[in-house]
Amino acid sequence: MKTDILTEKHRLGIGGVAIGTAFEDITDEQAREILQQAWDVGIRYFDTSPWYGLTKSEKRFGDFLKDKDRNEFVFSTKVGRLFHEVPESEVPPTMWKKPLNYDFKHDYTADAIKRSIADSLQRTGLNHIDIVYVHDLSEDQVGDRYPYFLKQASEGAFKVLSELRDQGVIKAWGMGVNKIEPILDCIDSADPDICLSATQYSILEHEDAVDRLLPAVKKAGVKLVSGAGYNSGYIAGRERYNYKDVIPKGMAEKRARIGDIAKKYNTDIVHAALHFVLASDEFASIIPGASSPEQVKDNAEGLDASIPAEFWNELKSEGLIYAKAQVPGA
């Protein structure tokens, strides 16, 4: 029996990519300030991964959360890579600005999943993990080995996570990926509860998800969490799109036009992006990352912002939002 682990109070969470030094070398002190701000504004859903900063983000989340009442928050992390310590000279090149001294390998077998969960519990100092996402089992991460790893996960990760859920060791599991196909493949072969869909559903780009992803998860009774709902900062004005420096053709003009219409209605594109994602019945939560306490505060204020229906009507009339996409109030 699937339960909705993420409730109304978890609609806004915080993700751990930036705290893992994805975009700048955030210090331990800055990370704590960001997480403290999240707690202070009422955020009670915290998501990270051992991949972020090669275990750095997970340790930082644990250092902050381990002294909190464990019944007060939902914590999710990820499996699919195993980490081992190496000399600094052997740390592989990654997207992280200042990772810890670890190397890794992809492994989606049952034994690897159990070890990964044990490692995460040890790193964080927490006594249990609420949601476990099978991380980056997707062609954009594992390339042409995707069929091999999907078979490995179908026989290993998917089965053992369902068993751990049924035993009460975890509360829910699903995929944590940047593409649609792996979520569809998982639904076909297993019984996930909730999936973290990153870069696939935002106010700027959502048509494919509306047509293929949302109907499939609705039919399966699977909820979604939005990762990179701001296209990894592009909506907020950064010149990166979905963690890459290449901006899709026409996207700058689209962002500028939505921004102009937002100003007309006394709102801003970031707040609109937040409300757009949460308007979809299939999304239980959005978990934007943050590089500063101010960003966290702005997200919380955005959640409470009132955006007039006329704003959404104008976006739809100009074709800036897909006609079939849900919008707030509709």
C-alpha positions in Angstrom: 0.0 0.0 0.0 1.6 3.3 -1.1 1.4 6.2 1.3 1.9 9.8 0.6 5.1 10.5 2.5 5.3 14.1 1.2 2.4 16.2 2.5 1.3 19.8 2.1 4.1 21.0 4.4 6.7 19.4 2.2 5.7 21.1 -1.1 8.8 23.2 -0.9 12.0 21.4 0.0 15.7 22.0 -0.5 18.1 20.1 -2.8 21.7 19.5 -2.1 23.5 20.1 -5.5 24.7 23.6 -4.7 25.7 22.7 -1.2 27.8 20.0 -2.9 29.8 22.7 -4.6 28.3 22.3 -8.0 28.6 26.0 -9.0 30.9 27.6 -6.4 33.1 26.5 -3.5 30.5 26.8 -0.7 32.2 26.4 2.7 30.9 24.3 5.6 29.8 27.5 7.4 27.9 28.8 4.4 26.3 25.4 3.9 25.1 25.4 7.5 23.7 29.0 7.1 21.8 27.9 4.0 20.3 24.8 5.8 19.5 26.9 8.9 17.6 29.4 6.8 15.7 26.5 5.2 14.7 25.2 8.7 13.8 28.7 9.9 11.4 29.3 7.0 9.7 26.0 7.7 11.2 23.7 5.1 11.0 20.2 6.3 12.0 18.2 3.2 15.8 17.8 2.6 17.2 16.0 -0.4 20.8 15.2 -1.2 23.0 12.5 -2.6 26.5 11.0 -2.0 27.2 12.0 -5.6 27.0 15.7 -4.8 30.5 16.8 -4.0 31.6 13.2 -3.8 29.9 12.7 -0.4 30.4 16.3 0.8 26.8 17.4 0.5 25.5 14.4 2.3 27.9 14.9 5.2 26.8 18.6 5.4 23.1 17.7 5.5 23.8 15.1 8.1 25.8 17.5 10.3 22.9 19.9 10.3 20.0 17.4 10.6 21.4 14.9 13.1 20.5 17.0 16.1 17.0 17.7 14.9 13.9 15.8 16.0 13.9 13.0 13.4 10.1 13.0 13.2 10.1 16.7 12.2 11.5 16.3 8.7 11.7 14.0 5.6 15.1 13.1 4.3 15.9 11.6 1.0 19.2 10.5 -0.6 20.3 8.4 -3.5 21.9 5.1 -4.5 23.6 3.8 -7.6 27.2 4.8 -7.0 29.6 3.4 -4.5 32.4 5.6 -3.2 35.9 4.8 -1.9 38.5 7.2 -0.6 41.5 8.0 -2.8 44.5 10.3 -2.6 43.8 13.9 -3.8 45.8 13.3 -7.0 43.4 10.5 -7.9 40.1 12.3 -7.5 38.3 12.1 -10.9 37.4 15.3 -12.8 33.7 16.1 -12.1 31.3 19.0 -12.0 32.1 19.7 -8.3 34.3 22.7 -7.5 35.8 21.3 -4.3 34.8 17.6 -3.8 36.1 15.3 -1.1 38.8 12.8 -1.9 36.7 10.0 -3.3 36.3 8.0 -6.5 33.2 6.0 -7.4 31.7 3.4 -9.6 28.1 2.8 -10.7 26.6 -0.3 -9.2 22.8 -1.1 -9.0 23.0 -4.6 -7.6 21.1 -5.5 -4.4 24.3 -5.7 -2.3 25.5 -2.3 -3.6 22.2 -0.7 -2.7 22.3 -2.1 0.9 25.9 -0.9 1.3 25.1 2.5 -0.2 22.3 3.0 2.3 24.5 1.9 5.2 27.2 4.3 4.0 24.7 7.1 3.8 23.5 6.5 7.3 27.0 6.5 8.6 27.9 9.7 6.8 24.8 11.6 7.9 24.5 10.2 11.5 20.8 9.7 10.9 19.0 6.6 12.0 16.9 6.1 8.9 16.3 7.4 5.4 12.7 8.2 4.4 13.0 8.1 0.6 15.7 6.4 -1.5 16.1 7.4 -5.2 17.9 5.2 -7.7 20.3 7.9 -9.0 21.3 8.7 -12.6 20.3 5.4 -14.1 19.9 7.2 -17.4 21.6 7.4 -20.7 22.8 11.0 -20.0 24.9 9.5 -17.2 25.8 5.9 -18.1 25.6 6.2 -21.9 25.3 3.0 -23.9 25.6 0.9 -20.7 22.0 2.0 -19.8 20.4 -1.4 -20.8 23.0 -3.2 -18.8 22.5 -1.1 -15.7 18.7 -1.2 -16.1 18.8 -5.0 -16.1 21.1 -4.9 -13.0 18.7 -2.5 -11.2 15.6 -4.5 -12.2 17.1 -7.6 -10.7 18.8 -5.8 -7.8 18.0 -2.2 -6.7 14.3 -2.3 -7.5 13.6 -5.5 -5.7 15.7 -4.8 -2.6 14.2 -1.3 -2.2 10.7 -2.7 -2.4 11.7 -5.2 0.2 13.2 -2.6 2.5 10.0 -0.5 2.1 7.8 -3.4 3.0 10.0 -4.1 6.0 9.7 -0.5 7.1 13.4 0.2 6.8 12.6 3.0 4.3 9.3 4.6 3.6 9.4 5.0 -0.2 11.6 4.7 -3.2 11.8 5.6 -6.9 14.1 6.9 -9.6 16.1 10.1 -9.4 17.0 11.0 -13.0 17.3 13.8 -15.6 15.3 12.0 -18.3 11.8 10.6 -18.8 12.5 7.1 -20.1 14.1 5.7 -17.0 11.0 6.5 -14.9 8.8 4.9 -17.5 11.1 1.8 -17.6 11.0 1.6 -13.8 7.2 1.8 -13.7 7.0 -1.0 -16.3 9.2 -3.4 -14.2 8.7 -2.4 -10.6 6.5 -0.6 -8.1 8.1 2.7 -7.2 6.3 5.2 -4.9 7.8 8.6 -5.9 10.3 9.7 -8.5 12.6 12.7 -8.6 12.3 14.1 -12.1 15.0 16.7 -12.8 15.2 19.1 -15.8 12.1 17.6 -17.4 9.4 19.9 -16.1 9.7 23.7 -15.8 7.9 26.8 -16.9 10.3 27.0 -19.8 10.3 23.4 -21.0 7.5 20.8 -20.1 5.7 19.7 -23.3 7.3 16.2 -23.4 6.7 15.6 -19.7 3.0 16.6 -20.1 2.5 14.2 -23.0 4.5 11.2 -21.8 5.6 11.4 -18.1 2.6 12.8 -16.3 0.0 10.4 -17.7 2.2 7.4 -17.0 2.9 8.3 -13.3 -0.7 9.2 -12.7 -1.9 5.8 -14.0 0.7 4.0 -11.8 -0.1 6.0 -8.7 3.4 7.4 -8.5 4.1 10.9 -7.3 6.9 13.2 -8.6 9.4 15.6 -7.0 10.8 18.4 -9.2 14.5 18.7 -9.4 16.1 21.6 -11.3 12.7 23.2 -11.6 14.5 26.5 -12.4 16.6 24.7 -15.0 19.6 24.8 -12.6 19.4 28.5 -12.2 18.6 29.7 -15.7 15.2 30.9 -14.8 16.8 33.0 -12.0 19.2 34.6 -14.5 22.2 32.3 -14.5 23.8 31.6 -17.9 23.6 27.8 -17.5 20.8 25.5 -18.5 20.2 22.2 -16.9 23.7 22.1 -15.5 25.3 22.9 -18.9 26.7 26.0 -20.5 24.9 25.5 -23.8 21.6 27.5 -23.8 18.9 26.0 -26.2 18.0 28.1 -29.1 15.2 30.5 -28.4 15.3 30.0 -24.7 16.8 33.5 -23.9 13.9 35.1 -25.7 11.3 32.9 -24.0 12.8 33.6 -20.5 12.8 37.4 -21.2 9.2 37.4 -22.4 7.9 35.5 -19.4 9.9 37.8 -17.2 8.4 40.9 -18.8 4.8 39.5 -18.4 5.6 38.6 -14.8 6.6 42.2 -14.0 3.4 43.4 -15.6 1.5 41.4 -12.9 3.8 42.4 -10.1 5.5 39.0 -9.7 8.7 37.5 -11.0 9.6 34.6 -13.1 11.2 32.6 -10.3 8.0 32.7 -8.2 6.0 31.9 -11.3 8.2 28.9 -12.0 7.7 27.6 -8.5 3.9 27.9 -8.8 3.9 26.4 -12.2 5.5 23.1 -11.1 3.3 22.8 -8.0 0.1 23.4 -10.1 0.6 19.9 -11.6 -1.4 17.3 -9.7 1.5 14.8 -10.2 4.1 16.9 -8.4 4.2 16.6 -4.6 7.2 18.8 -4.1 9.8 21.1 -5.6 13.3 21.1 -4.2 15.3 24.0 -5.6 18.9 24.2 -4.4 20.5 27.3 -3.0 23.9 28.9 -2.9 22.9 31.5 -0.3 20.3 31.9 2.6 18.7 34.7 0.6 17.8 32.3 -2.2 16.1 30.0 0.3 14.2 32.9 1.8 13.1 34.0 -1.6 11.8 30.6 -2.5 9.7 30.5 0.7 8.3 34.0 -0.1 7.6 32.8 -3.6 5.5 29.9 -2.3 3.3 32.3 -0.5 3.1 34.8 -3.4 -0.2 35.5 -5.1 -0.1 35.3 -8.9 -3.2 36.5 -10.7 -4.9 34.2 -13.1 -4.5 36.8 -15.9 -0.8 36.1 -15.8 -1.2 32.4 -16.7 -3.9 33.3 -19.3 -1.5 35.6 -21.0 1.3 33.0 -21.1 -1.0 30.5 -22.6 -2.5 32.9 -25.1 1.1 33.7 -26.3 2.0 30.0 -26.5 4.6 30.4 -23.8 3.0 27.6 -21.8 1.8 24.3 -23.5 -2.0 24.4 -23.9 -2.3 21.0 -22.1 -0.2 22.0 -19.1 -1.9 22.6 -15.7 -1.6 26.1 -14.3 -2.5 27.4 -10.9 -6.2 27.8 -10.2 -7.2 25.7 -13.2 
